[in-house]
Amino acid sequence: MALNRKISQQIDIVGLGTWLSEPDEVRKAVKYALENGYRHLDCAYVYRNEDELWNTHHRKEYVKSAVKASLKALGVDYLDLYLVHWPVPFINSGTPEETPTVPTLDYLIPKKNGKLQVDTVDPLETWRAMEELVEEGYVKAIGNIILQWIYTYKRYLIRVNIYIGLSNYNIEKISNILKHCKIQPSMLQVELHPALLQTELVEFCHKHQIGVTAYSPLGNNVYGEDRVVDDPVIVSIAKKLGKSPAQVCISFAAQRGIVVIPKSVTPSRIKENFQDFILDQQDFDAIAALGSRNIRYNDPGLKDWNLEIF
């Protein structure tokens, strides 16, 4: 029996990630993915192929200009989901009207004398500007979100009516938004894979009816560390089931009721990643045991920006 792929009419539980995909590669990958049934694409302004709110746009006056730049780059009239990418603002030396559709690296990571230029912006200022995007139609407002219990699998799947959300926020930072928002976040996107289960954070989000999306679900990273997808436990289960290690990681996340966005530009893998299945309890538990490692691969605050995020 196949896992119900759609969490709702609005978002698929398996999407296509585009981080680190080269411009022409990503065009071909997205085209192939759409032809093979994908309807959920994850992009970002910092990838220079669009979709989330980057750190130079946290001040209220920049938020609308940022979404307009994304809309222009994507060639669409509105977005279903728009996220604040990181809970740390960078100084933007330009005006909102000068927001580039395709930014330079200097624009994305502003530095002075080699030091990252960090701004001071109340997160609620950014969030209130995000709410205005919904009210003005830049981001599609559909309704509230509902947690749906799927009895067959005894897993939470989330029926999400999407509009605005957060990325890389912890419980404390999300709680601050929830206390003061008019429109609560519908989705949180975080690094999540078998070696970083984020159990407490996931439970918090589900309790507050916030969907969770896993980025780097295969343990991919830019620091040359061992990937989770290559772990002997994952490889062994994949071999036993006649699946790829990536498919095992993807289905593990999906069975936890988590949206998953594996990145690929290879047609065969794009198609393969979309073919989820159900892990039996023994295999599921063996994979979950890797969570004791609690390995975070993607922390630019610690490794690049010299600031604490998590």
Helices and strands as residue ranges (DSSP letters): E 16-17, H 23-35, E 41-42, G 45-47, G 55-57, H 60-74, E 82-84, G 96-98, H 105-108, E 111-112, E 115-116, H 123-135, E 146-150, E 155-159, E 164-167, H 171-180, E 187-191, H 199-207, E 211-215, G 228-230, H 232-241, H 245-255, E 259-260, H 267-273, H 281-288, G 289-293, H 300-300, I 301-305
